[in-house]
Amino acid sequence: MERYRALPQLGLVEAVKLAAGRLTDFGGRSRRSEFWWWMAVIMIVKVALAFFLPAHFVVPALIIDILVMGCALSVTARRLQDAGYNAFWVYLSYALGIATSIFQVTGKMVEFLKDYRDMIERYGTNIKEAQVQPLVEEYAGTLTIYGGLMLAWGISSLVVVILCLLDSKPTPTKHGPSPKYIVENDSSNEVNTADSSLE
């Protein structure tokens, strides 16, 4: 009878090295510790870049967002696969995120944001609902599409986060052996450590 024993969690440096070295690996498996440490580093970098980038640099900010999302894509796909789920969820979430970001900085949405900003400058904090209503009516279709994209992105992102919180499957899958669990055989008390090198 096989028993599974969990290996120790990865530390920050080990997790970051592992994730950074596997940016193009979408077919393997990643532990929670690898995923969450890497995401913490990614978010710190993103916040730091946003802090130093002027607010009016919309297109460079969009490009940075997409690049940052790209750096997190493979580890998220591997995390889902490690928990026993299809990476489709992360691909859907990222596609919706990119579509939402592009929609926000192009076309009618840019016009709406400019008109709204002009209205805020004209009326300040004393702006009334009656003054905003015509603007909302003029851009109703644009705001509906944007709201729908945001809602779909939010729901798909929530699904991904919940799935990433779940534990690794101890058994091997089509994506490889578990990077977290090793097999202990009761009959011989031998530990199979061949797969622990993925840790």
SERO-4910 file (N, C-alpha, C, O; in steps of 0.05 Angstrom, whole numbers):
BEGIN
 pado doro    nc1    nc2    nc3   cac1   cac2   cac3    cc1    cc2    cc3    oc1    oc2    oc3
  Met    A     17    -24      0      0      0      0     18     25      0     37     27     15
  Glu    A     11     44    -17     27     68    -19     16     90     -1     -8     95      1
  Arg    A     35    103     12     28    127     28     44    151     16     65    147      5
  Tyr    A     32    175     18     45    198      7     54    216     30     39    221     49
  Arg    A     78    226     27     89    245     47     95    271     33    108    272     12
  Ala    A     87    293     46     91    320     34    119    329     40    129    327     63
  Leu    A    132    340     20    158    352     24    155    380     36    133    391     34
  Pro    A    176    391     48    174    418     59    166    439     38    172    436     14
  Gln    A    154    461     47    147    482     29    172    495     17    193    494     29
  Leu    A    169    507     -6    191    522    -18    194    549     -5    174    561      3
  Gly    A    218    558     -2    223    585      8    222    605    -15    219    597    -38
  Leu    A    224    630     -8    221    652    -29    242    649    -51    234    648    -74
  Val    A    267    646    -44    288    646    -65    285    621    -82    287    623   -107
  Glu    A    281    598    -70    278    573    -85    254    574   -103    255    565   -126
  Ala    A    231    585    -94    207    586   -110    210    605   -133    202    599   -155
  Val    A    223    628   -128    227    648   -150    246    637   -171    241    640   -195
  Lys    A    267    624   -163    286    612   -182    271    591   -199    275    589   -224
  Leu    A    255    574   -186    241    553   -200    221    564   -220    220    556   -243
  Ala    A    205    584   -212    185    595   -229    197    611   -252    188    609   -275
  Ala    A    218    626   -246    231    642   -267    244    625   -288    246    632   -311
  Gly    A    253    601   -280    266    583   -299    246    567   -315    254    552   -333
  Arg    A    220    570   -309    200    554   -323    178    572   -336    155    564   -337
  Leu    A    186    595   -345    167    614   -357    152    603   -381    130    612   -388
  Thr    A    165    585   -396    152    574   -420    142    546   -416    134    533   -436
  Asp    A    142    536   -391    132    509   -386    103    510   -378     96    518   -355
  Phe    A     85    503   -396     57    503   -391     46    475   -386     22    472   -381
  Gly    A     63    455   -387     53    428   -386     59    414   -360     50    391   -356
  Gly    A     74    426   -342     81    413   -317     63    419   -294     39    425   -298
  Arg    A     74    417   -270     59    421   -246     75    440   -227    100    439   -227
  Ser    A     61    456   -212     74    474   -193     59    474   -166     35    473   -165
  Arg    A     75    474   -145     64    474   -118     52    501   -111     58    521   -125
  Arg    A     36    502    -90     25    527    -81     47    546    -73     45    570    -79
  Ser    A     67    536    -59     89    554    -49    103    567    -73    110    591    -71
  Glu    A    108    552    -94    121    564   -118    103    585   -130    112    607   -136
  Phe    A     77    579   -133     58    597   -145     56    623   -129     58    645   -140
  Trp    A     51    621   -102     45    645    -86     69    662    -82     67    687    -82
  Trp    A     93    651    -79    117    667    -77    122    682   -103    128    706   -103
  Trp    A    119    668   -126    123    681   -152    103    703   -156    110    724   -166
  Met    A     78    698   -149     57    719   -153     63    743   -135     58    766   -143
  Ala    A     73    739   -111     80    761    -94    102    778   -106    100    803   -106
  Val    A    122    766   -118    144    780   -131    133    796   -155    140    819   -159
  Ile    A    116    782   -171    104    795   -195     88    820   -187     90    840   -200
  Met    A     72    817   -166     55    840   -158     72    863   -147     65    886   -152
  Ile    A     93    857   -133    111    878   -123    124    893   -146    125    918   -146
  Val    A    133    878   -166    145    891   -190    124    908   -204    130    930   -213
  Lys    A    100    897   -207     78    912   -221     72    938   -206     70    959   -219
  Val    A     69    937   -180     63    961   -164     86    982   -166     82   1006   -169
  Ala    A    111    972   -165    134    989   -168    135   1003   -195    140   1027   -196
  Leu    A    129    988   -216    129   1000   -243    107   1021   -245    110   1042   -257
  Ala    A     83   1014   -235     61   1033   -236     66   1058   -220     57   1080   -228
  Phe    A     81   1056   -199     88   1079   -182    106   1099   -197    103   1123   -194
  Phe    A    124   1088   -212    144   1105   -226    134   1114   -254    146   1132   -266
  Leu    A    113   1102   -264    104   1108   -291     83   1131   -289     64   1128   -274
  Pro    A     87   1153   -304     67   1174   -303     39   1165   -311     36   1147   -327
  Ala    A     19   1177   -298     -9   1168   -302    -18   1170   -331    -36   1155   -340
  His    A     -8   1189   -346    -17   1193   -374     -4   1174   -394    -10   1175   -417
  Phe    A     14   1157   -385     27   1137   -402      9   1112   -403     16   1091   -392
  Val    A    -13   1114   -416    -33   1093   -416    -24   1068   -432    -26   1046   -422
  Val    A    -14   1072   -456     -6   1050   -472     18   1035   -460     18   1010   -459
  Pro    A     39   1049   -451     61   1034   -437     51   1019   -413     61    997   -407
  Ala    A     32   1031   -398     21   1017   -374      7    991   -383      9    971   -369
  Leu    A     -8    993   -405    -22    969   -415     -2    948   -424     -6    924   -418
  Ile    A     19    956   -437     40    936   -446     53    923   -421     58    899   -421
  Ile    A     59    939   -401     71    928   -376     52    909   -363     60    887   -354
  Asp    A     26    915   -362      6    897   -351      5    871   -365      5    849   -353
  Ile    A      6    872   -392      5    847   -408     30    831   -403     29    806   -401
  Leu    A     54    844   -402     79    830   -397     79    817   -369     88    794   -366
  Val    A     69    832   -350     68    821   -322     49    797   -321     56    776   -309
  Met    A     26    799   -335      8    777   -336     20    753   -349     16    730   -341
  Gly    A     36    758   -370     50    737   -385     70    722   -367     73    698   -369
  Cys    A     83    737   -350    103    724   -332     89    706   -311    102    688   -300
  Ala    A     64    711   -306     49    695   -286     33    673   -299     22    655   -285
  Leu    A     30    673   -325     12    654   -339     21    625   -336      4    608   -328
  Ser    A     46    619   -341     54    591   -341     53    579   -313     44    556   -309
  Val    A     61    594   -292     60    583   -265     31    579   -256     26    560   -241
  Thr    A     13    596   -265    -15    593   -258    -27    568   -272    -42    553   -260
  Ala    A    -20    564   -297    -29    540   -311    -19    515   -297    -34    496   -294
  Arg    A      7    515   -290     18    492   -276      5    487   -249      1    464   -240
  Arg    A     -1    509   -235    -14    507   -208    -42    493   -211    -49    476   -195
  Leu    A    -57    501   -231    -83    489   -235    -80    460   -242    -95    443   -232
  Gln    A    -61    454   -259    -57    426   -267    -47    409   -243    -54    386   -241
  Asp    A    -32    421   -225    -22    407   -202    -45    400   -183    -45    379   -170
  Ala    A    -65    418   -182    -88    413   -165   -109    395   -179   -129    387   -167
  Gly    A   -103    387   -204   -121    369   -218   -142    382   -235   -161    369   -243
  Tyr    A   -138    407   -243   -157    422   -259   -145    430   -286   -121    429   -289
  Asn    A   -163    437   -304   -154    444   -331   -144    473   -331   -156    490   -318
  Ala    A   -122    478   -345   -111    505   -347   -128    523   -364   -122    547   -366
  Phe    A   -149    513   -376   -168    530   -392   -177    554   -376   -180    576   -387
  Trp    A   -182    550   -350   -192    572   -334   -173    596   -333   -182    619   -335
  Val    A   -147    591   -331   -129    613   -330   -126    626   -358   -123    651   -360
  Tyr    A   -128    611   -379   -126    622   -406   -151    640   -411   -149    661   -423
  Leu    A   -174    630   -402   -199    646   -405   -196    672   -390   -203    694   -400
  Ser    A   -187    670   -365   -185    694   -348   -165    714   -360   -171    738   -360
  Tyr    A   -143    705   -369   -123    723   -381   -133    736   -407   -129    759   -411
  Ala    A   -147    720   -423   -159    731   -448   -179    753   -441   -179    774   -454
  Leu    A   -195    749   -421   -215    769   -413   -201    793   -401   -210    816   -406
  Gly    A   -180    789   -386   -164    811   -375   -152    829   -396   -153    853   -394
  Ile    A   -140    816   -416   -127    831   -438   -149    846   -454   -145    869   -461
  Ala    A   -171    832   -460   -193    845   -475   -204    869   -459   -209    890   -471
  Thr    A   -207    867   -433   -217    889   -417   -197    912   -417   -205    935   -419
  Ser    A   -171    906   -414   -151    927   -413   -150    942   -440   -148    966   -441
  Ile    A   -151    927   -462   -150    939   -489   -175    956   -493   -173    978   -504
  Phe    A   -198    945   -486   -223    960   -489   -222    986   -473   -233   1007   -482
  Gln    A   -209    986   -450   -208   1010   -432   -192   1032   -444   -197   1055   -439
  Val    A   -172   1025   -461   -154   1046   -471   -158   1052   -501   -141   1064   -513
  Thr    A   -180   1042   -512   -185   1047   -540   -214   1056   -544   -231   1051   -527
  Gly    A   -218   1068   -567   -245   1074   -577   -262   1091   -558   -253   1110   -546
  Lys    A   -288   1083   -557   -307   1099   -542   -302   1101   -512   -310   1121   -500
  Met    A   -289   1081   -501   -284   1082   -472   -265   1105   -466   -268   1118   -445
  Val    A   -245   1110   -483   -227   1132   -479   -242   1159   -480   -237   1177   -465
  Glu    A   -260   1161   -500   -276   1185   -502   -294   1189   -477   -295   1212   -467
  Phe    A   -306   1168   -467   -322   1170   -443   -305   1180   -419   -313   1199   -405
  Leu    A   -282   1168   -416   -265   1175   -393   -255   1204   -396   -253   1219   -376
  Lys    A   -249   1213   -420   -241   1241   -424   -264   1260   -418   -261   1280   -404
  Asp    A   -288   1254   -428   -312   1271   -423   -318   1271   -393   -326   1292   -383
  Tyr    A   -316   1248   -380   -322   1247   -351   -301   1263   -336   -308   1278   -317
  Arg    A   -275   1261   -344   -254   1277   -330   -259   1307   -334   -255   1323   -316
  Asp    A   -267   1315   -358   -274   1343   -364   -297   1352   -346   -296   1375   -336
  Met    A   -317   1335   -342   -340   1342   -326   -331   1346   -297   -341   1364   -283
  Ile    A   -314   1328   -287   -304   1330   -259   -288   1356   -256   -291   1370   -235
  Glu    A   -272   1363   -276   -256   1388   -274   -275   1412   -274   -270   1432   -261
  Arg    A   -297   1411   -290   -315   1433   -292   -332   1437   -266   -335   1459   -257
  Tyr    A   -342   1414   -255   -360   1416   -232   -347   1409   -205   -359   1414   -185
  Gly    A   -324   1397   -206   -311   1389   -181   -326   1368   -166   -340   1351   -178
  Thr    A   -323   1368   -140   -336   1347   -123   -366   1352   -120   -380   1335   -109
  Asn    A   -376   1375   -129   -404   1382   -127   -421   1371   -150   -444   1379   -153
  Ile    A   -410   1354   -166   -424   1343   -189   -449   1328   -180   -448   1313   -161
  Lys    A   -470   1332   -195   -496   1320   -188   -503   1298   -208   -493   1297   -230
  Glu    A   -520   1280   -199   -528   1257   -216   -541   1267   -242   -536   1255   -263
  Ala    A   -556   1288   -240   -570   1298   -264   -549   1308   -285   -555   1307   -309
  Gln    A   -526   1317   -276   -506   1326   -294   -491   1303   -308   -482   1305   -330
  Val    A   -489   1281   -293   -475   1257   -304   -493   1240   -322   -484   1227   -340
  Gln    A   -519   1241   -317   -539   1224   -331   -537   1226   -361   -536   1205   -374
  Pro    A   -535   1250   -373   -533   1251   -403   -508   1237   -413   -509   1225   -434
  Leu    A   -486   1240   -399   -461   1227   -407   -464   1197   -406   -455   1183   -424
  Val    A   -476   1187   -385   -480   1158   -382   -498   1148   -404   -493   1126   -415
  Glu    A   -519   1163   -410   -538   1154   -432   -524   1154   -459   -528   1136   -475
  Glu    A   -507   1174   -464   -492   1175   -489   -474   1151   -493   -471   1141   -516
  Tyr    A   -461   1142   -472   -442   1120   -473   -453   1094   -461   -437   1077   -452
  Ala    A   -479   1091   -461   -492   1068   -448   -482   1041   -460   -475   1023   -445
  Gly    A   -480   1040   -486   -471   1015   -499   -442   1008   -491   -435    985   -485
  Thr    A   -425   1029   -492   -397   1025   -485   -394   1016   -456   -379    998   -450
  Leu    A   -409   1029   -438   -407   1022   -410   -418    994   -404   -408    980   -386
  Thr    A   -438    986   -419   -449    959   -416   -429    938   -424   -425    918   -410
  Ile    A   -416    942   -447   -396    923   -456   -373    922   -436   -363    901   -429
  Tyr    A   -364    945   -427   -341    947   -408   -349    933   -382   -333    918   -370
  Gly    A   -373    938   -372   -383    926   -348   -385    895   -350   -378    881   -332
  Gly    A   -394    886   -374   -396    858   -378   -368    844   -379   -364    823   -368
  Leu    A   -349    858   -392   -322    847   -393   -310    846   -365   -297    826   -357
  Met    A   -314    867   -349   -304    868   -322   -316    846   -305   -302    833   -289
  Leu    A   -342    842   -308   -355    821   -292   -345    793   -300   -339    777   -282
  Ala    A   -343    788   -326   -334    762   -335   -305    757   -326   -298    735   -317
  Trp    A   -288    778   -328   -260    776   -319   -259    771   -289   -243    754   -280
  Gly    A   -275    785   -274   -275    782   -245   -283    754   -236   -271    742   -218
  Ile    A   -304    743   -249   -314    716   -242   -293    696   -249   -286    678   -233
  Ser    A   -281    698   -273   -261    678   -282   -236    680   -265   -224    659   -259
  Ser    A   -229    704   -257   -205    707   -239   -210    695   -211   -192    683   -200
  Leu    A   -234    699   -201   -242    687   -175   -240    656   -177   -231    644   -158
  Val    A   -250    645   -198   -249    616   -202   -220    607   -201   -213    587   -188
  Val    A   -202    621   -216   -174    614   -217   -161    615   -189   -146    597   -181
  Val    A   -167    637   -174   -155    640   -147   -164    617   -129   -148    606   -114
  Ile    A   -190    611   -130   -200    589   -113   -186    563   -120   -178    548   -102
  Leu    A   -184    557   -146   -171    532   -154   -142    531   -147   -131    510   -140
  Cys    A   -129    554   -147   -100    556   -140    -96    551   -110    -74    544   -101
  Leu    A   -116    556    -94   -114    551    -65   -115    522    -57   -107    514    -35
  Leu    A   -126    505    -75   -129    477    -69   -103    462    -69    -84    470    -83
  Asp    A   -102    440    -54    -77    425    -51    -70    410    -76    -87    405    -93
  Ser    A    -45    402    -77    -35    385    -99    -47    358    -99    -54    348    -77
  Lys    A    -51    346   -122    -59    318   -124    -33    301   -118    -13    305   -131
  Pro    A    -34    283    -99    -10    268    -92     -2    248   -114     21    241   -116
  Thr    A    -21    240   -130    -15    219   -150     -5    232   -176    -10    255   -181
  Pro    A     11    217   -191     20    227   -217     -4    232   -236    -25    218   -234
  Thr    A     -2    252   -253    -22    258   -273     -9    259   -300     15    253   -303
  Lys    A    -24    266   -321    -12    268   -348      8    291   -349     23    293   -368
  His    A      8    308   -329     27    331   -328     52    324   -312     69    341   -307
  Gly    A     54    299   -302     78    291   -288     72    283   -259     49    284   -250
  Pro    A     93    275   -245     90    268   -217     86    293   -200     91    315   -208
  Ser    A     76    288   -176     71    310   -157     98    322   -149    116    308   -141
  Pro    A    100    349   -150    124    362   -140    124    365   -109    144    373    -97
  Lys    A    101    359    -97     99    362    -68    101    336    -53    113    335    -31
  Tyr    A     89    315    -64     87    290    -49    107    269    -60    111    267    -84
  Ile    A    118    253    -42    134    230    -50    121    206    -39    105    207    -19
  Val    A    126    183    -51    113    158    -44    130    143    -23    154    140    -26
  Glu    A    117    135     -2    129    117     17    115     90     16     91     89     19
  Asn    A    131     69     11    119     42     10    120     30     38    141     27     50
  Asp    A     97     22     48     95      9     74    111    -17     75    123    -23     95
  Ser    A    110    -32     53    122    -59     54    152    -58     57    163    -75     71
  Ser    A    165    -39     45    194    -39     46    205    -14     61    229    -12     66
  Asn    A    187      5     68    195     30     81    215     45     64    231     61     75
  Glu    A    215     40     38    233     55     20    218     79     10    194     78      5
  Val    A    232    101      8    220    126     -1    229    131    -30    252    130    -37
  Asn    A    209    135    -47    215    141    -75    220    171    -77    202    187    -77
  Thr    A    245    178    -80    253    206    -82    260    215   -110    271    237   -114
  Ala    A    255    198   -129    262    205   -157    248    230   -166    259    246   -182
  Asp    A    224    235   -156    209    258   -166    214    283   -149    205    305   -157
  Ser    A    228    281   -127    232    304   -110    251    324   -122    253    346   -112
  Ser    A    265    317   -144    283    336   -157    267    359   -170    278    380   -175
  Leu    A    241    354   -176    224    375   -187    218    397   -166    210    419   -174
  Glu    A    222    391   -141    216    409   -120    233    434   -122    230    452   -106
***
